[in-house]
Amino acid sequence: MKKKEGMYVHFSIDEVNWNVIAPLVVLSLILLFTALISLYKAEETKGPKWMWVLIIIFMQMIGPIVYFVIGRKDR
């Protein structure tokens, strides 16, 4: 953020480095949809499915990873 007269001014959209942001957004969306599809198809999970939906959606990139590592039952 740039400082101007004691106040913070937000960056404009032109100042964002899209070469870094775009792959992270795509990766996050892929993880999100893959985790939600896996959860939908799962017969059993460790914990209620509604809880995993909230974790996957609201914890951004970490939520789907936590679901894949902890939430799925062993097959």
MARDO-478485 format. One record per residue: x, y, z of N, C-alpha, C in turn; residue number from 1. Coordinates in steps of 0.02 Angstrom, whole numbers, plus 50000, padded with zeros to 5 digits. Atoms other than C-alpha are relative to their C-alpha. Last residue first. Layout:
# residues N
<atom n_c1="X" n_c2="Y" n_c3="Z" ca_c1="X" ca_c2="Y" ca_c3="Z" c_c1="X" c_c2="Y" c_c3="Z" tivo="NUM"/>
...
END
This chain:
# residues 75
<atom n_c1="50041" n_c2="50044" n_c3="50042" ca_c1="49447" ca_c2="47651" ca_c3="50071" c_c1="50023" c_c2="49929" c_c3="50005" tivo="75"/>
<atom n_c1="49958" n_c2="50048" n_c3="50037" ca_c1="49511" ca_c2="47757" ca_c3="50211" c_c1="49955" c_c2="49952" c_c3="49962" tivo="74"/>
<atom n_c1="49992" n_c2="50064" n_c3="49966" ca_c1="49388" ca_c2="47893" ca_c3="50258" c_c1="50045" c_c2="49956" c_c3="49957" tivo="73"/>
<atom n_c1="50024" n_c2="50060" n_c3="50034" ca_c1="49415" ca_c2="48065" ca_c3="50184" c_c1="50013" c_c2="49938" c_c3="50041" tivo="72"/>
<atom n_c1="50072" n_c2="50011" n_c3="50003" ca_c1="49425" ca_c2="48215" ca_c3="50298" c_c1="49976" c_c2="49936" c_c3="49968" tivo="71"/>
<atom n_c1="50032" n_c2="50022" n_c3="49937" ca_c1="49607" ca_c2="48219" ca_c3="50354" c_c1="49929" c_c2="49975" c_c3="49990" tivo="70"/>
<atom n_c1="49953" n_c2="50032" n_c3="49953" ca_c1="49725" ca_c2="48236" ca_c3="50204" c_c1="49963" c_c2="49970" c_c3="50060" tivo="69"/>
<atom n_c1="49967" n_c2="50058" n_c3="50031" ca_c1="49601" ca_c2="48269" ca_c3="50063" c_c1="50046" c_c2="49963" c_c3="50048" tivo="68"/>
<atom n_c1="50049" n_c2="50053" n_c3="50014" ca_c1="49491" ca_c2="48379" ca_c3="50173" c_c1="50034" c_c2="49938" c_c3="49970" tivo="67"/>
<atom n_c1="50017" n_c2="50031" n_c3="49936" ca_c1="49639" ca_c2="48477" ca_c3="50241" c_c1="49950" c_c2="49944" c_c3="49989" tivo="66"/>
<atom n_c1="49943" n_c2="50042" n_c3="49982" ca_c1="49698" ca_c2="48508" ca_c3="50062" c_c1="49987" c_c2="49964" c_c3="50066" tivo="65"/>
<atom n_c1="50000" n_c2="50062" n_c3="50040" ca_c1="49525" ca_c2="48569" ca_c3="50012" c_c1="50058" c_c2="49953" c_c3="50017" tivo="64"/>
<atom n_c1="50058" n_c2="50042" n_c3="49986" ca_c1="49521" ca_c2="48689" ca_c3="50161" c_c1="49997" c_c2="49937" c_c3="49958" tivo="63"/>
<atom n_c1="49984" n_c2="50047" n_c3="49946" ca_c1="49698" ca_c2="48758" ca_c3="50141" c_c1="49943" c_c2="49951" c_c3="50012" tivo="62"/>
<atom n_c1="49956" n_c2="50054" n_c3="50024" ca_c1="49668" ca_c2="48838" ca_c3="49971" c_c1="50015" c_c2="49947" c_c3="50054" tivo="61"/>
<atom n_c1="49965" n_c2="49990" n_c3="50064" ca_c1="49515" ca_c2="48941" ca_c3="50022" c_c1="50045" c_c2="49941" c_c3="49982" tivo="60"/>
<atom n_c1="49928" n_c2="49999" n_c3="49984" ca_c1="49466" ca_c2="48907" ca_c3="50203" c_c1="50043" c_c2="50004" c_c3="49938" tivo="59"/>
<atom n_c1="49978" n_c2="49939" n_c3="49965" ca_c1="49285" ca_c2="48960" ca_c3="50175" c_c1="50074" c_c2="50002" c_c3="50018" tivo="58"/>
<atom n_c1="50017" n_c2="49936" n_c3="50032" ca_c1="49233" ca_c2="48838" ca_c3="50039" c_c1="50032" c_c2="50059" c_c3="50034" tivo="57"/>
<atom n_c1="49973" n_c2="49996" n_c3="50068" ca_c1="49323" ca_c2="48679" ca_c3="50092" c_c1="49987" c_c2="50068" c_c3="49969" tivo="56"/>
<atom n_c1="49927" n_c2="49997" n_c3="49997" ca_c1="49290" ca_c2="48704" ca_c3="50278" c_c1="50030" c_c2="50010" c_c3="49930" tivo="55"/>
<atom n_c1="49981" n_c2="49935" n_c3="49973" ca_c1="49106" ca_c2="48743" ca_c3="50250" c_c1="50075" c_c2="50009" c_c3="50003" tivo="54"/>
<atom n_c1="50018" n_c2="49951" n_c3="50051" ca_c1="49081" ca_c2="48592" ca_c3="50137" c_c1="50021" c_c2="50070" c_c3="50024" tivo="53"/>
<atom n_c1="49947" n_c2="50000" n_c3="50050" ca_c1="49177" ca_c2="48485" ca_c3="50262" c_c1="49985" c_c2="50049" c_c3="49944" tivo="52"/>
<atom n_c1="49942" n_c2="49968" n_c3="49970" ca_c1="49057" ca_c2="48534" ca_c3="50402" c_c1="50057" c_c2="50005" c_c3="49949" tivo="51"/>
<atom n_c1="50012" n_c2="49928" n_c3="50000" ca_c1="48906" ca_c2="48495" ca_c3="50293" c_c1="50059" c_c2="50038" c_c3="50029" tivo="50"/>
<atom n_c1="49985" n_c2="49970" n_c3="50066" ca_c1="48980" ca_c2="48323" ca_c3="50259" c_c1="49989" c_c2="50075" c_c3="49999" tivo="49"/>
<atom n_c1="50058" n_c2="49988" n_c3="50044" ca_c1="48980" ca_c2="48275" ca_c3="50443" c_c1="50020" c_c2="50035" c_c3="49935" tivo="48"/>
<atom n_c1="50038" n_c2="49941" n_c3="49981" ca_c1="49142" ca_c2="48210" ca_c3="50517" c_c1="49942" c_c2="50010" c_c3="49952" tivo="47"/>
<atom n_c1="49985" n_c2="49992" n_c3="49929" ca_c1="49272" ca_c2="48090" ca_c3="50452" c_c1="49968" c_c2="50066" c_c3="50022" tivo="46"/>
<atom n_c1="49944" n_c2="49954" n_c3="49987" ca_c1="49188" ca_c2="48054" ca_c3="50287" c_c1="50013" c_c2="50000" c_c3="50075" tivo="45"/>
<atom n_c1="49987" n_c2="49983" n_c3="49930" ca_c1="49076" ca_c2="47917" ca_c3="50221" c_c1="50060" c_c2="50047" c_c3="50004" tivo="44"/>
<atom n_c1="50054" n_c2="50029" n_c3="49960" ca_c1="48994" ca_c2="47880" ca_c3="50053" c_c1="50007" c_c2="50019" c_c3="50073" tivo="43"/>
<atom n_c1="49980" n_c2="50041" n_c3="49943" ca_c1="49107" ca_c2="47999" ca_c3="49959" c_c1="49939" c_c2="49974" c_c3="50037" tivo="42"/>
<atom n_c1="49999" n_c2="50071" n_c3="50018" ca_c1="49042" ca_c2="48058" ca_c3="49789" c_c1="50016" c_c2="49955" c_c3="50059" tivo="41"/>
<atom n_c1="50067" n_c2="50020" n_c3="50023" ca_c1="48990" ca_c2="48231" ca_c3="49850" c_c1="49997" c_c2="49925" c_c3="49987" tivo="40"/>
<atom n_c1="50044" n_c2="50002" n_c3="49941" ca_c1="49152" ca_c2="48251" ca_c3="49949" c_c1="49930" c_c2="49976" c_c3="49981" tivo="39"/>
<atom n_c1="49980" n_c2="50059" n_c3="49961" ca_c1="49256" ca_c2="48206" ca_c3="49796" c_c1="49956" c_c2="49992" c_c3="50061" tivo="38"/>
<atom n_c1="50023" n_c2="50059" n_c3="50037" ca_c1="49158" ca_c2="48331" ca_c3="49692" c_c1="50018" c_c2="49937" c_c3="50038" tivo="37"/>
<atom n_c1="50073" n_c2="50004" n_c3="49994" ca_c1="49182" ca_c2="48466" ca_c3="49825" c_c1="49971" c_c2="49940" c_c3="49962" tivo="36"/>
<atom n_c1="50018" n_c2="50020" n_c3="49932" ca_c1="49368" ca_c2="48429" ca_c3="49840" c_c1="49924" c_c2="49994" c_c3="50007" tivo="35"/>
<atom n_c1="49980" n_c2="50070" n_c3="49991" ca_c1="49396" ca_c2="48435" ca_c3="49652" c_c1="49980" c_c2="49974" c_c3="50068" tivo="34"/>
<atom n_c1="50049" n_c2="50042" n_c3="50035" ca_c1="49294" ca_c2="48596" ca_c3="49638" c_c1="50018" c_c2="49926" c_c3="50006" tivo="33"/>
<atom n_c1="50067" n_c2="49992" n_c3="49973" ca_c1="49394" ca_c2="48686" ca_c3="49772" c_c1="49951" c_c2="49951" c_c3="49967" tivo="32"/>
<atom n_c1="50003" n_c2="50035" n_c3="49936" ca_c1="49564" ca_c2="48618" ca_c3="49720" c_c1="49930" c_c2="50002" c_c3="50029" tivo="31"/>
<atom n_c1="49994" n_c2="50072" n_c3="50014" ca_c1="49536" ca_c2="48672" ca_c3="49540" c_c1="49995" c_c2="49960" c_c3="50064" tivo="30"/>
<atom n_c1="50064" n_c2="50023" n_c3="50028" ca_c1="49473" ca_c2="48843" ca_c3="49597" c_c1="50001" c_c2="49925" c_c3="49984" tivo="29"/>
<atom n_c1="50050" n_c2="49999" n_c3="49947" ca_c1="49626" ca_c2="48870" ca_c3="49708" c_c1="49932" c_c2="49975" c_c3="49976" tivo="28"/>
<atom n_c1="49985" n_c2="50056" n_c3="49956" ca_c1="49745" ca_c2="48818" ca_c3="49570" c_c1="49949" c_c2="49995" c_c3="50056" tivo="27"/>
<atom n_c1="50017" n_c2="50061" n_c3="50037" ca_c1="49662" ca_c2="48939" ca_c3="49448" c_c1="50011" c_c2="49938" c_c3="50044" tivo="26"/>
<atom n_c1="50073" n_c2="50002" n_c3="50004" ca_c1="49670" ca_c2="49081" ca_c3="49575" c_c1="49977" c_c2="49936" c_c3="49965" tivo="25"/>
<atom n_c1="50025" n_c2="50016" n_c3="49933" ca_c1="49852" ca_c2="49043" ca_c3="49613" c_c1="49924" c_c2="49996" c_c3="50002" tivo="24"/>
<atom n_c1="49991" n_c2="50071" n_c3="49986" ca_c1="49895" ca_c2="49036" ca_c3="49428" c_c1="49975" c_c2="49980" c_c3="50069" tivo="23"/>
<atom n_c1="50042" n_c2="50043" n_c3="50043" ca_c1="49812" ca_c2="49207" ca_c3="49400" c_c1="50012" c_c2="49926" c_c3="50013" tivo="22"/>
<atom n_c1="50067" n_c2="50009" n_c3="49974" ca_c1="49894" ca_c2="49297" ca_c3="49548" c_c1="49959" c_c2="49950" c_c3="49961" tivo="21"/>
<atom n_c1="49998" n_c2="50038" n_c3="49937" ca_c1="50077" ca_c2="49276" ca_c3="49503" c_c1="49930" c_c2="49982" c_c3="50023" tivo="20"/>
<atom n_c1="49960" n_c2="50059" n_c3="50014" ca_c1="50077" ca_c2="49329" ca_c3="49320" c_c1="50006" c_c2="49956" c_c3="50062" tivo="19"/>
<atom n_c1="50044" n_c2="50055" n_c3="50020" ca_c1="49934" ca_c2="49447" ca_c3="49364" c_c1="50039" c_c2="49937" c_c3="49983" tivo="18"/>
<atom n_c1="49958" n_c2="50044" n_c3="50040" ca_c1="50053" ca_c2="49564" ca_c3="49459" c_c1="49959" c_c2="49937" c_c3="49982" tivo="17"/>
<atom n_c1="49998" n_c2="50069" n_c3="49977" ca_c1="49927" ca_c2="49693" ca_c3="49519" c_c1="50042" c_c2="49958" c_c3="49953" tivo="16"/>
<atom n_c1="49937" n_c2="50012" n_c3="49965" ca_c1="49968" ca_c2="49875" ca_c3="49481" c_c1="50007" c_c2="49928" c_c3="50025" tivo="15"/>
<atom n_c1="49945" n_c2="50002" n_c3="50049" ca_c1="49833" ca_c2="49894" ca_c3="49347" c_c1="50067" c_c2="49983" c_c3="50033" tivo="14"/>
<atom n_c1="50000" n_c2="50066" n_c3="50032" ca_c1="49698" ca_c2="49847" ca_c3="49472" c_c1="50057" c_c2="49993" c_c3="49950" tivo="13"/>
<atom n_c1="50049" n_c2="50008" n_c3="50052" ca_c1="49739" ca_c2="50003" ca_c3="49572" c_c1="50007" c_c2="49931" c_c3="49969" tivo="12"/>
<atom n_c1="49972" n_c2="50007" n_c3="50067" ca_c1="49832" ca_c2="49995" ca_c3="49734" c_c1="49943" c_c2="49995" c_c3="49950" tivo="11"/>
<atom n_c1="49999" n_c2="50066" n_c3="50030" ca_c1="49740" ca_c2="50057" ca_c3="49888" c_c1="50032" c_c2="50001" c_c3="49931" tivo="10"/>
<atom n_c1="50036" n_c2="49999" n_c3="50063" ca_c1="49787" ca_c2="50221" ca_c3="49971" c_c1="50007" c_c2="49931" c_c3="49969" tivo="9"/>
<atom n_c1="49980" n_c2="50051" n_c3="50048" ca_c1="49836" ca_c2="50221" ca_c3="50153" c_c1="49956" c_c2="50003" c_c3="49939" tivo="8"/>
<atom n_c1="50053" n_c2="50048" n_c3="50017" ca_c1="49816" ca_c2="50381" ca_c3="50251" c_c1="50028" c_c2="49950" c_c3="49950" tivo="7"/>
<atom n_c1="50023" n_c2="50035" n_c3="49941" ca_c1="49944" ca_c2="50489" ca_c3="50343" c_c1="49945" c_c2="49949" c_c3="49987" tivo="6"/>
<atom n_c1="50025" n_c2="49955" n_c3="49950" ca_c1="49963" ca_c2="50610" ca_c3="50197" c_c1="49970" c_c2="49964" c_c3="50060" tivo="5"/>
<atom n_c1="50010" n_c2="49932" n_c3="50025" ca_c1="49984" ca_c2="50474" ca_c3="50066" c_c1="49968" c_c2="50041" c_c3="50056" tivo="4"/>
<atom n_c1="50022" n_c2="49955" n_c3="49947" ca_c1="50053" ca_c2="50302" ca_c3="50105" c_c1="49997" c_c2="50070" c_c3="49972" tivo="3"/>
<atom n_c1="49964" n_c2="49936" n_c3="50001" ca_c1="50057" ca_c2="50175" ca_c3="49966" c_c1="49973" c_c2="50045" c_c3="50054" tivo="2"/>
<atom n_c1="50041" n_c2="49942" n_c3="50000" ca_c1="50000" ca_c2="50000" ca_c3="50000" c_c1="50044" c_c2="50062" c_c3="50000" tivo="1"/>
END
